[in-house]
Amino acid sequence: MKTAIIGAAAAACMSLLAGLSANAQSDAQWPTKPVRIIVPTAAGGPTDYTSRVLAAELTARLGQPFVIENRPGAGHQIGLTAVANAEPDGYTLGAVSTPYVINPAIYKKLPYETKALRPIFLLTTSPLVLGVPSSLPAKSVRELVAIAKAKPGELNMASPGHTTGPHLAGELFQSVSAIKLQHVPYRGGPQATTALIRGEAQVYFDTPTGIMPHVETGEVRALAQTSTTRVAQLGDMPTLAEAGWPGCEFDVYNGIVVPAGVPAPIVARIEAAIKAVAADTKVRDRLVAAGFEVVALPGNEFASLLSKEVSKWQKVVADRGISAP
């Protein structure tokens, strides 16, 4: 009997070791099947664009399809919830952007826990551009601030919606410059851009791709960019800090997270694969030409940055009295 028990225990141990060995081998071979990248926005736009560039490169390099799955809605919450609830096996990645750090400040309760997501890599950042209609006699940020102070609450500030990135960038700008603008949320970015062109709105923090074609035609005037340093695509356009208003930095992030619990060997392979993509000169040139700055922060540095940004926006939201829509 004793011998049988010992034999059974030994067999169980061998089975466990075999299972662990098989898992380790599977982890080392990742990916062995298609990988989905959940993008919490509709097709088009910065987050979707960078995700598709990344997906195409990973597909070519790793020999398995990386498939984009758009899950827009609720300020990215629908897509991020899907990532947080996914099996932590390395076959679901999530694209994250600035709402990832803004939402915890806006909403008392999120449908997912931020600790359920593990930051893997920050691929790019991009700025917003402070634009005014050509009919407004402001050729610099300083002149805009002077007009706004002379007419408190009379200038309209457009946004693609309440608590969106452009809205929060505008709130931060008002706080730093001590001006008061009237926030007018529109149904989306194109509608807000149109309002600026028509002069219905006098201020809009737009994406470079949204505003620059209209700057080139003279319909609107670009005064500054919100990035920490100048983005090459925007030429000699000053940052808000260079224009005299430090503290208004607003970067649109485009990074990758995975469900917490993904095995460390797979995490390491994902991070290494994205790092290789980010180091490719042709990929970098393509992203820079589209208005992005390739920052290539690994997971630990990305996580630290996100933590600091969450704290920053909690203060801005509290100071400005911003609430959930």
Secondary structure as GFF3:
##gff-version 3
##sequence-region A 1 325
A	DSSP	alpha_helix	2	29	.	.	.	ID=ss1
A	DSSP	beta_strand	35	39	.	.	.	ID=ss2
A	DSSP	alpha_helix	46	62	.	.	.	ID=ss3
A	DSSP	beta_strand	66	70	.	.	.	ID=ss4
A	DSSP	alpha_helix	77	84	.	.	.	ID=ss5
A	DSSP	beta_strand	92	96	.	.	.	ID=ss6
A	DSSP	alpha_helix	99	106	.	.	.	ID=ss7
A	DSSP	three_ten_helix	114	116	.	.	.	ID=ss8
A	DSSP	beta_strand	117	127	.	.	.	ID=ss9
A	DSSP	beta_strand	129	133	.	.	.	ID=ss10
A	DSSP	alpha_helix	141	150	.	.	.	ID=ss11
A	DSSP	beta_strand	156	159	.	.	.	ID=ss12
A	DSSP	alpha_helix	165	177	.	.	.	ID=ss13
A	DSSP	beta_strand	182	185	.	.	.	ID=ss14
A	DSSP	alpha_helix	189	198	.	.	.	ID=ss15
A	DSSP	beta_strand	203	206	.	.	.	ID=ss16
A	DSSP	alpha_helix	208	216	.	.	.	ID=ss17
A	DSSP	beta_strand	220	225	.	.	.	ID=ss18
A	DSSP	three_ten_helix	232	234	.	.	.	ID=ss19
A	DSSP	beta_strand	251	259	.	.	.	ID=ss20
A	DSSP	alpha_helix	264	279	.	.	.	ID=ss21
A	DSSP	alpha_helix	281	289	.	.	.	ID=ss22
A	DSSP	beta_strand	293	298	.	.	.	ID=ss23
A	DSSP	alpha_helix	299	320	.	.	.	ID=ss24
###
